Amino acid sequence: GLRMAVGGKGSGILMQFLIEAVLISITGGIIGVILGLGATVFIEKFLHWPTSVAMYSIIISFAVCAVTGIFFGWYPARKASALDPITALRYE
């Protein structure tokens, strides 16, 4: 609301929300991949089970994170970019 009140455009706000959603999703993906790789090392070292992690599975996990961020960030971003600045400031 404040950004629109000082002259921000709806498209800029939409992009800001989408970028934030994707960054949060990818950060979660990074944490998940690190924990998954750590679990794989743990299983291999302490339980002596053979394991392997394919690079394509890591790439797919990041792609899913990005798509999830875009998908679930689109509606709030669209809603925020269409708000009347005065109405938005009232609730901030």
C-alpha positions in Angstrom: 0.0 0.0 0.0 2.7 2.4 0.9 4.6 1.8 -2.2 1.6 2.5 -4.4 0.8 5.6 -2.4 4.2 7.0 -3.3 3.8 6.3 -7.0 4.7 2.6 -7.4 3.1 0.8 -10.3 1.0 -2.3 -10.0 3.4 -4.3 -12.2 6.3 -3.5 -9.9 4.4 -4.6 -6.9 3.3 -7.8 -8.7 7.0 -8.6 -9.5 8.1 -7.8 -6.0 5.6 -10.3 -4.5 6.5 -12.9 -7.1 10.2 -12.6 -6.6 9.8 -12.8 -2.8 7.6 -15.9 -3.1 10.1 -17.6 -5.4 13.1 -16.6 -3.2 11.4 -18.0 -0.1 10.5 -21.2 -2.0 14.0 -21.7 -3.4 15.5 -21.0 0.1 13.3 -23.8 1.4 14.5 -25.9 -1.5 18.1 -25.3 -0.7 17.5 -26.2 2.9 15.7 -29.4 1.8 18.4 -30.4 -0.6 21.1 -29.9 2.1 19.1 -31.9 4.6 18.5 -34.6 2.1 22.1 -34.8 1.1 23.1 -34.9 4.8 20.6 -37.7 5.4 22.1 -39.6 2.4 25.6 -39.3 3.8 24.3 -40.4 7.2 22.6 -43.4 5.8 25.6 -44.4 3.7 28.2 -43.9 6.5 26.4 -45.2 9.6 23.9 -47.8 8.2 26.2 -48.9 5.3 23.5 -48.7 2.7 24.5 -47.8 -0.8 23.0 -44.5 -1.8 23.3 -42.1 -4.7 21.8 -38.7 -5.5 21.4 -37.9 -9.2 22.0 -34.3 -10.3 18.7 -34.2 -12.2 16.8 -34.9 -9.0 18.4 -31.8 -7.4 17.6 -29.7 -10.5 14.0 -31.0 -10.6 13.6 -30.1 -6.9 14.6 -26.5 -7.5 12.3 -26.3 -10.5 9.4 -27.6 -8.4 10.3 -25.0 -5.7 10.3 -22.2 -8.2 7.0 -23.3 -9.8 5.4 -23.6 -6.3 6.6 -20.1 -5.4 5.1 -18.7 -8.7 1.9 -20.7 -8.4 1.1 -19.8 -4.7 2.5 -16.3 -5.0 0.5 -15.2 -8.0 -2.9 -14.7 -6.3 -1.6 -12.6 -3.4 0.7 -10.6 -5.8 -2.2 -10.0 -8.1 -4.5 -8.9 -5.3 -1.8 -6.6 -3.8 -1.1 -5.0 -7.1 -4.8 -4.2 -7.7 -5.4 -2.6 -4.3 -6.4 1.0 -3.9 -3.5 2.7 -2.2 -5.7 4.5 0.4 -7.5 1.2 1.3 -4.1 -0.6 1.6 -2.7 2.2 3.8 -5.7 1.9 6.1 -4.7 -1.7 7.1 -0.9 -1.1 7.4 
